C-alpha cells in the first residue's frame, strides 16, 4: 500500500470520533511496519487517550522502526493528556507522515520540529485538503477564538423558508430531514432566534435512534419573550438549553425560566437592541463549543452573515415555489443595494435527496 492509502485509513479512523471529541480535533493514527498495519487508534473524546498513543499501545515493541500516519500533527503540550510527541519518540518510530499542522498555537509546527530534532523522518501535507475539511470547525475555533457556524436551511426554489402564514412543515422531504438529524448529533450546539421559537415551537434534538449525544440548544432572546409553555423550556431539564438575553431584560422572567431548567446568560446588546453576537461567541468559546448549527430564520441568518460569523451553508432546495410578499426569506434584514456587496458562496458540493437538491458551500472571505 502507498502512503496515501494509509493516510486515508487514518482519516477514516478519525471520522469515527465525529461529534464526540470537542473541544479537541478528530484524529486517527495508523502504524505500519513493512507492509503490515501493526497499530491503529482514534481519539474518542476529550480526556481520553489520543490516537497516536492508542496505536502505539496496540503495536507494542513492534513500533520501533515503524511509520506512523496521522491526520493531524502530534501534540507537544500538556492538556488533558500528556504530549503525544514524547510517546512517539520514546517508541522508536522511524518515520511520521502528517496530513496537516495543528492550528493550535501551542503546537503549530512545534510537534514537527520536535520529531525532526529526535532524528525522525517527517513528511507533512499528504491529503492536507481532506484533513483540513475534516477538522474545519476546530481550525476556526483555534484561529478565530469562536465557534464554527453552519447555516442550514430548507428552502423553496424561490428562497422561501415559510409561507406568509408561517407554514414550513415540511418544505424538505423525509430523506433530507434524516440527513439533518444525523448532522445534529455531530455538532455541539443548535442555535435559533426567539422568532423561530415563537412561530415554530421547535424541539431541536436529533431524531435518530440512540444519538451519540444531544447538542446544547441555544436561543437568542434579547427581551426574554420566550413562552414558558414552549417545548424547549418544558424539556430543558432533560436537554441542556441556553438562553442569551440582554442585560436589561426582565429579571422576574429570568427567575421563572431558571426554575424550569434553562440557563439564562446576560450579554450586552447591540444598537439594534439584539444581543451582541460578539459576546455570544465569546461565551460559547469559553464553554468549549466548537461547532454550532444555525437553524433559525432569516433575521438571525442575516445578522450572522453581516457580522462575518457564518462559515458554511447547507441548503436543501425543495422543487416548489411559494412566492408572496409576506413569505419568509432565507436571508432577512434589509438586504443589499448593489450586487457587488452580495455575500459570495464557494460551492463545494451538490447532490440529490430524492427530489430535493442539496447544496453545500462556504461563505467566501476576502481576507
DRENVO-988542 format. One record per residue (C-alpha): residue in three letters; x, y, z. Coordinates in nm, 3 decimals. Each point is the difference from the previous one (the first is absolute). Layout:
DRENVO-988542
<ALA; <X; Y; Z>>,
...
END
This chain:
DRENVO-988542
<UNK; <0.000; 0.000; 0.000>>,
<UNK; <0.109; 0.358; -0.064>>,
<UNK; <0.023; 0.289; 0.246>>,
<UNK; <-0.331; 0.139; -0.129>>,
<UNK; <-0.185; -0.320; 0.080>>,
<UNK; <0.127; -0.012; 0.357>>,
<UNK; <-0.087; 0.366; 0.047>>,
<UNK; <-0.351; -0.068; -0.130>>,
<UNK; <-0.021; -0.270; 0.264>>,
<UNK; <0.104; 0.253; 0.267>>,
<UNK; <-0.263; 0.246; -0.123>>,
<UNK; <-0.268; -0.269; 0.007>>,
<UNK; <0.094; -0.085; 0.357>>,
<UNK; <-0.011; 0.369; 0.095>>,
<UNK; <-0.358; 0.032; -0.130>>,
<UNK; <-0.114; -0.256; 0.256>>,
<UNK; <0.042; 0.267; 0.265>>,
<UNK; <-0.230; 0.246; -0.178>>,
<UNK; <-0.217; 0.191; 0.244>>,
<UNK; <0.175; -0.138; 0.306>>,
<UNK; <0.346; 0.158; 0.020>>,
<UNK; <-0.077; 0.370; 0.065>>,
<UNK; <0.183; 0.212; 0.084>>,
<UNK; <0.268; -0.227; -0.145>>,
<UNK; <0.042; -0.081; -0.371>>,
<UNK; <-0.081; -0.332; -0.167>>,
<UNK; <0.320; -0.201; -0.035>>,
<UNK; <0.079; -0.345; -0.131>>,
<UNK; <0.337; -0.177; 0.001>>,
<UNK; <0.138; -0.305; -0.179>>,
<UNK; <0.337; -0.168; 0.071>>,
<UNK; <0.154; -0.199; -0.286>>,
<UNK; <0.305; -0.225; -0.009>>,
<UNK; <0.100; -0.144; -0.333>>,
<UNK; <-0.338; -0.058; -0.159>>,
<UNK; <-0.181; -0.085; 0.326>>,
<UNK; <-0.228; 0.224; 0.203>>,
<UNK; <0.122; -0.061; 0.355>>,
<UNK; <-0.205; 0.257; 0.188>>,
<UNK; <-0.306; 0.221; -0.045>>,
<UNK; <-0.187; 0.247; 0.214>>,
<UNK; <-0.228; 0.303; -0.002>>,
<UNK; <-0.083; 0.269; 0.254>>,
<UNK; <-0.336; -0.085; 0.152>>,
<UNK; <-0.068; 0.302; 0.220>>,
<UNK; <0.172; 0.276; 0.196>>,
<UNK; <0.197; -0.140; 0.292>>,
<UNK; <0.037; -0.343; -0.163>>,
<UNK; <0.333; -0.121; -0.145>>,
<UNK; <0.105; 0.157; -0.329>>,
<UNK; <0.007; -0.198; -0.324>>,
<UNK; <0.379; -0.028; -0.015>>,
<UNK; <0.025; -0.145; 0.351>>,
<UNK; <-0.270; -0.258; -0.072>>,
<UNK; <0.179; -0.109; -0.318>>,
<UNK; <0.335; -0.022; 0.182>>,
<UNK; <-0.154; -0.202; 0.282>>,
<UNK; <-0.148; -0.247; -0.247>>,
<UNK; <0.332; -0.037; -0.183>>,
<UNK; <0.209; -0.041; 0.313>>,
<UNK; <0.370; -0.067; -0.061>>,
<UNK; <-0.064; -0.038; -0.374>>,
<UNK; <-0.041; 0.379; -0.022>>,
<UNK; <0.377; 0.037; -0.007>>,
<UNK; <0.102; 0.075; -0.359>>,
<UNK; <-0.361; 0.038; -0.118>>,
<UNK; <-0.173; 0.280; -0.194>>,
<UNK; <-0.280; 0.195; 0.167>>,
<UNK; <-0.279; 0.153; -0.211>>,
<UNK; <-0.208; 0.265; 0.174>>,
<UNK; <-0.240; 0.259; -0.142>>,
<UNK; <0.105; 0.273; 0.247>>,
<UNK; <0.340; 0.099; 0.136>>,
<UNK; <0.073; -0.178; 0.330>>,
<UNK; <-0.032; 0.229; 0.301>>,
<UNK; <0.292; 0.130; 0.207>>,
<UNK; <-0.195; 0.169; 0.280>>,
<UNK; <-0.155; -0.140; 0.316>>,
<UNK; <-0.377; 0.020; -0.011>>,
<UNK; <-0.241; -0.257; 0.140>>,
<UNK; <0.256; -0.262; -0.109>>,
<UNK; <0.384; -0.006; -0.031>>,
<UNK; <0.175; 0.112; -0.324>>,
<UNK; <-0.022; -0.255; -0.281>>,
<UNK; <0.336; 0.100; -0.149>>,
<UNK; <0.180; -0.134; 0.307>>,
<UNK; <-0.173; -0.336; -0.036>>,
<UNK; <0.083; -0.020; -0.373>>,
<UNK; <0.368; 0.074; 0.064>>,
<UNK; <0.022; -0.242; 0.293>>,
<UNK; <-0.154; -0.279; -0.208>>,
<UNK; <0.280; 0.023; -0.258>>,
<UNK; <-0.222; 0.085; -0.298>>,
<UNK; <0.221; 0.056; -0.307>>,
<UNK; <-0.229; 0.211; -0.220>>,
<UNK; <-0.312; 0.214; 0.051>>,
<UNK; <-0.237; 0.103; -0.281>>,
<UNK; <-0.230; 0.290; 0.095>>,
<UNK; <-0.292; 0.136; -0.201>>,
<UNK; <-0.016; 0.350; 0.155>>,
<UNK; <0.160; 0.215; 0.267>>,
<UNK; <-0.196; 0.060; 0.318>>,
<UNK; <-0.162; 0.350; -0.008>>,
<UNK; <0.032; 0.016; 0.378>>,
<UNK; <0.278; 0.254; 0.062>>,
<UNK; <0.127; -0.217; 0.287>>,
<UNK; <0.092; -0.260; -0.262>>,
<UNK; <0.009; 0.153; -0.349>>,
<UNK; <0.324; -0.134; -0.152>>,
<UNK; <0.163; -0.071; 0.336>>,
<UNK; <-0.103; -0.364; -0.010>>,
<UNK; <0.171; -0.041; -0.337>>,
<UNK; <0.312; 0.179; 0.127>>,
<UNK; <0.021; -0.225; 0.307>>,
<UNK; <-0.029; -0.314; -0.213>>,
<UNK; <0.272; 0.118; -0.239>>,
<UNK; <0.233; 0.091; 0.286>>,
<UNK; <-0.041; -0.357; 0.125>>,
<UNK; <0.125; -0.127; -0.336>>,
<UNK; <-0.341; -0.110; -0.128>>,
<UNK; <-0.076; 0.043; -0.371>>,
<UNK; <-0.312; 0.217; -0.041>>,
<UNK; <-0.227; 0.060; -0.299>>,
<UNK; <-0.271; 0.270; 0.025>>,
<UNK; <-0.288; 0.081; -0.236>>,
<UNK; <-0.120; -0.338; -0.125>>,
<UNK; <-0.378; 0.025; -0.068>>,
<UNK; <0.012; 0.339; 0.171>>,
<UNK; <-0.319; 0.135; -0.160>>,
<UNK; <-0.202; -0.299; 0.117>>,
<UNK; <0.146; 0.026; 0.349>>,
<UNK; <-0.077; 0.372; 0.021>>,
<UNK; <-0.360; -0.060; -0.108>>,
<UNK; <-0.043; -0.264; 0.268>>,
<UNK; <0.115; 0.235; 0.278>>,
<UNK; <-0.123; 0.327; -0.151>>,
<UNK; <-0.201; 0.088; 0.311>>,
<UNK; <0.298; -0.061; 0.229>>,
<UNK; <0.219; 0.221; -0.219>>,
<UNK; <-0.242; 0.295; 0.021>>,
<UNK; <-0.041; -0.058; 0.373>>,
<UNK; <0.377; 0.016; 0.050>>,
<UNK; <0.083; 0.282; -0.241>>,
<UNK; <-0.297; 0.232; 0.058>>,
<UNK; <-0.078; -0.089; 0.362>>,
<UNK; <-0.367; -0.059; -0.077>>,
<UNK; <-0.221; -0.288; -0.111>>,
<UNK; <-0.036; -0.106; -0.362>>,
<UNK; <-0.352; 0.087; -0.121>>,
<UNK; <-0.188; -0.206; -0.260>>,
<UNK; <-0.315; 0.158; -0.142>>,
<UNK; <-0.255; -0.266; -0.087>>,
<UNK; <-0.326; 0.065; -0.182>>,
<UNK; <-0.286; -0.180; -0.172>>,
<UNK; <-0.113; 0.232; -0.279>>,
<UNK; <-0.227; 0.018; -0.300>>,
<UNK; <0.153; 0.065; -0.341>>,
<UNK; <-0.082; 0.370; 0.043>>,
<UNK; <0.187; 0.020; 0.332>>,
<UNK; <-0.290; -0.015; 0.246>>,
<UNK; <0.021; -0.183; 0.333>>,
<UNK; <-0.369; 0.041; 0.092>>,
<UNK; <-0.324; 0.129; -0.148>>,
<UNK; <-0.159; 0.327; 0.111>>,
<UNK; <-0.207; -0.205; 0.250>>,
<UNK; <0.327; -0.135; 0.150>>,
<UNK; <-0.063; -0.349; -0.141>>,
<UNK; <0.337; -0.173; -0.043>>,
<UNK; <-0.065; -0.367; 0.083>>,
<UNK; <0.127; -0.149; -0.209>>,
<UNK; <0.180; 0.176; -0.283>>,
<UNK; <0.273; -0.264; -0.027>>,
<UNK; <-0.073; -0.370; -0.039>>,
<UNK; <0.050; -0.280; 0.250>>,
<UNK; <0.337; -0.107; -0.140>>,
<UNK; <0.137; 0.355; 0.036>>,
<UNK; <-0.129; 0.019; 0.357>>,
<UNK; <0.168; -0.330; 0.086>>,
<UNK; <0.330; 0.145; -0.120>>,
<UNK; <-0.049; 0.310; 0.217>>,
<UNK; <-0.078; -0.211; 0.305>>,
<UNK; <0.325; -0.190; -0.044>>,
<UNK; <0.179; 0.334; -0.031>>,
<UNK; <-0.154; 0.114; 0.328>>,
<UNK; <0.181; -0.278; 0.185>>,
<UNK; <0.335; 0.127; -0.134>>,
<UNK; <-0.022; 0.363; 0.119>>,
<UNK; <0.040; 0.152; 0.345>>,
<UNK; <-0.298; 0.232; -0.015>>,
<UNK; <-0.305; 0.099; -0.202>>,
<UNK; <-0.084; 0.370; -0.004>>,
<UNK; <-0.328; 0.177; -0.079>>,
<UNK; <-0.148; 0.343; 0.055>>,
<UNK; <-0.304; 0.069; 0.214>>,
<UNK; <-0.227; 0.047; -0.303>>,
<UNK; <0.066; -0.359; -0.106>>,
<UNK; <-0.086; -0.120; 0.351>>,
<UNK; <-0.326; 0.197; 0.005>>,
<UNK; <-0.110; -0.084; -0.355>>,
<UNK; <0.118; -0.362; -0.034>>,
<UNK; <0.025; -0.128; 0.359>>,
<UNK; <0.294; -0.228; -0.096>>,
<UNK; <0.150; -0.268; 0.222>>,
<UNK; <0.345; 0.004; -0.168>>,
<UNK; <0.121; -0.346; 0.093>>,
<UNK; <0.140; -0.273; -0.227>>,
<UNK; <-0.288; -0.225; -0.100>>,
<UNK; <0.211; -0.311; -0.047>>,
<UNK; <0.021; -0.328; 0.188>>,
<UNK; <0.260; 0.012; 0.278>>,
<UNK; <0.164; 0.334; -0.086>>,
<UNK; <0.366; 0.030; 0.096>>,
<UNK; <-0.086; 0.317; 0.187>>,
<UNK; <-0.255; 0.278; 0.026>>,
<UNK; <0.133; 0.341; -0.108>>,
<UNK; <-0.056; 0.302; 0.223>>,
<UNK; <-0.301; 0.204; -0.110>>,
<UNK; <0.076; 0.373; -0.028>>,
<UNK; <-0.264; 0.273; -0.019>>,
<UNK; <0.066; 0.368; -0.074>>,
<UNK; <-0.272; 0.194; 0.182>>,
<UNK; <0.090; 0.360; 0.083>>,
<UNK; <-0.329; 0.082; 0.179>>,
<UNK; <-0.071; -0.343; 0.155>>,
<UNK; <-0.315; -0.048; -0.203>>,
<UNK; <0.038; -0.377; 0.008>>,
<UNK; <-0.333; -0.170; 0.092>>,
<UNK; <0.030; -0.206; 0.317>>,
<UNK; <-0.233; -0.254; -0.163>>,
<UNK; <0.221; -0.064; -0.305>>,
<UNK; <0.151; -0.344; -0.054>>,
<UNK; <0.359; 0.116; 0.047>>,
<UNK; <-0.074; 0.136; 0.347>>,
<UNK; <-0.211; -0.300; 0.100>>,
<UNK; <0.279; -0.242; -0.097>>,
<UNK; <0.295; 0.207; 0.123>>,
<UNK; <0.064; -0.214; 0.307>>,
<UNK; <0.069; -0.292; -0.233>>,
<UNK; <0.169; 0.188; -0.285>>,
<UNK; <0.243; 0.279; 0.088>>,
<UNK; <-0.131; 0.339; -0.111>>,
<UNK; <0.170; 0.342; -0.001>>,
<UNK; <-0.196; 0.323; -0.035>>,
<UNK; <0.204; 0.308; -0.089>>,
<UNK; <-0.173; 0.322; 0.095>>,
<UNK; <0.091; 0.367; 0.044>>,
<UNK; <0.122; 0.147; 0.327>>,
<UNK; <-0.322; 0.196; 0.053>>,
<UNK; <-0.261; -0.267; -0.078>>,
<UNK; <-0.257; -0.110; 0.259>>,
<UNK; <0.147; -0.141; 0.322>>,
<UNK; <-0.333; -0.153; 0.108>>,
<UNK; <-0.018; -0.201; -0.325>>,
<UNK; <0.361; -0.108; 0.047>>,
<UNK; <-0.075; -0.144; 0.343>>,
<UNK; <-0.299; -0.194; -0.132>>,
<UNK; <0.200; -0.131; -0.293>>,
<UNK; <0.288; -0.115; 0.217>>,
<UNK; <-0.240; -0.185; 0.230>>,
<UNK; <-0.117; -0.202; -0.301>>,
<UNK; <0.347; -0.100; -0.121>>,
<UNK; <0.146; 0.237; -0.261>>,
<UNK; <0.320; 0.188; 0.075>>,
<UNK; <-0.039; 0.374; -0.058>>,
<UNK; <0.309; 0.192; -0.110>>,
<UNK; <-0.002; 0.379; -0.008>>,
<UNK; <0.218; 0.174; -0.257>>,
<UNK; <0.021; 0.359; -0.130>>,
<UNK; <-0.231; 0.095; -0.281>>,
<UNK; <0.075; 0.164; -0.332>>,
<UNK; <-0.138; 0.331; -0.126>>,
<UNK; <-0.292; -0.180; -0.162>>,
<UNK; <-0.103; -0.142; 0.339>>,
<UNK; <0.104; -0.358; -0.076>>,
<UNK; <0.247; -0.196; 0.208>>,
<UNK; <0.362; 0.060; -0.091>>,
<UNK; <0.115; -0.287; -0.222>>,
<UNK; <0.360; 0.082; 0.090>>,
<UNK; <-0.073; -0.069; 0.367>>,
<UNK; <-0.207; -0.309; -0.085>>,
<UNK; <0.301; -0.138; -0.192>>,
<UNK; <0.233; 0.078; 0.288>>,
<UNK; <-0.224; -0.188; 0.244>>,
<UNK; <-0.039; -0.301; -0.228>>,
<UNK; <0.376; -0.010; -0.054>>,
<UNK; <0.054; 0.014; 0.377>>,
<UNK; <-0.232; -0.300; 0.033>>,
<UNK; <0.211; -0.190; -0.257>>,
<UNK; <-0.274; -0.023; -0.262>>,
<UNK; <0.173; -0.050; -0.334>>,
<UNK; <-0.276; -0.048; -0.259>>,
<UNK; <-0.340; 0.172; 0.003>>,
<UNK; <-0.283; -0.082; -0.240>>,
<UNK; <-0.218; 0.301; -0.083>>,
<UNK; <-0.361; -0.109; -0.046>>,
<UNK; <-0.164; 0.337; 0.044>>,
<UNK; <-0.185; 0.232; -0.233>>,
<UNK; <0.096; 0.272; -0.241>>,
<UNK; <0.075; 0.267; 0.259>>,
<UNK; <0.254; -0.212; 0.186>>,
<UNK; <0.157; -0.118; -0.326>>,
<UNK; <0.031; 0.360; -0.115>>,
<UNK; <0.156; 0.111; 0.329>>,
<UNK; <0.267; -0.272; -0.001>>,
<UNK; <0.086; 0.062; -0.365>>,
<UNK; <0.029; 0.373; 0.066>>,
<UNK; <0.235; -0.062; 0.293>>,
<UNK; <0.215; -0.238; -0.205>>,
<UNK; <-0.086; -0.294; 0.225>>,
<UNK; <-0.173; -0.235; -0.244>>,
<UNK; <0.265; -0.243; -0.127>>,
<UNK; <-0.182; -0.276; -0.184>>,
<UNK; <-0.339; -0.041; -0.165>>,
<UNK; <-0.210; -0.314; -0.041>>,
<UNK; <-0.315; 0.061; -0.201>>,
<UNK; <-0.271; -0.249; -0.095>>,
<UNK; <-0.199; 0.127; -0.299>>,
<UNK; <-0.345; -0.151; -0.046>>,
<UNK; <-0.154; 0.007; -0.352>>,
<UNK; <-0.273; 0.246; 0.100>>,
<UNK; <-0.069; 0.371; -0.046>>,
<UNK; <-0.164; 0.198; 0.282>>,
<UNK; <0.008; 0.366; -0.104>>,
<UNK; <-0.190; 0.278; 0.172>>,
<UNK; <0.115; 0.320; 0.169>>,
<UNK; <-0.067; -0.130; 0.348>>,
<UNK; <0.188; -0.327; -0.035>>,
<UNK; <0.316; -0.046; 0.204>>,
<UNK; <0.342; 0.021; -0.170>>,
<UNK; <0.310; -0.203; 0.079>>,
<UNK; <0.188; 0.327; 0.048>>,
<UNK; <-0.193; 0.277; 0.173>>,
<UNK; <0.104; 0.349; 0.098>>,
<UNK; <-0.004; 0.290; -0.242>>,
<UNK; <0.215; -0.181; -0.256>>,
<UNK; <0.264; 0.154; -0.224>>,
<UNK; <-0.028; 0.285; -0.248>>,
<UNK; <0.265; -0.105; -0.249>>,
<UNK; <0.101; -0.342; -0.134>>,
<UNK; <0.365; 0.071; 0.065>>,
<UNK; <-0.084; -0.012; 0.372>>,
<UNK; <-0.180; -0.335; -0.015>>,
<UNK; <0.127; -0.282; 0.219>>,
<UNK; <0.192; -0.236; -0.225>>,
<UNK; <-0.011; -0.374; 0.052>>,
<UNK; <0.272; -0.245; -0.103>>,
<UNK; <-0.210; -0.304; -0.091>>,
<UNK; <0.176; -0.327; 0.077>>,
<UNK; <-0.274; -0.259; -0.040>>,
<UNK; <-0.338; -0.063; -0.162>>,
<UNK; <-0.201; -0.322; 0.026>>,
<UNK; <-0.354; -0.134; 0.006>>,
<UNK; <-0.213; -0.127; 0.285>>,
<UNK; <-0.272; -0.147; -0.221>>,
<UNK; <-0.175; 0.308; -0.142>>,
<UNK; <0.185; 0.246; 0.227>>,
<UNK; <0.323; 0.167; -0.114>>,
<UNK; <0.266; 0.036; 0.269>>,
<UNK; <0.258; 0.275; -0.034>>,
<UNK; <0.306; 0.038; 0.222>>,
<UNK; <0.256; 0.277; 0.002>>,
<UNK; <0.195; 0.260; 0.193>>,
<UNK; <-0.049; 0.370; 0.041>>,
<UNK; <0.276; 0.159; -0.205>>,
<UNK; <0.243; 0.217; 0.192>>,
<UNK; <0.216; 0.267; -0.160>>,
<UNK; <0.264; -0.033; 0.271>>,
END
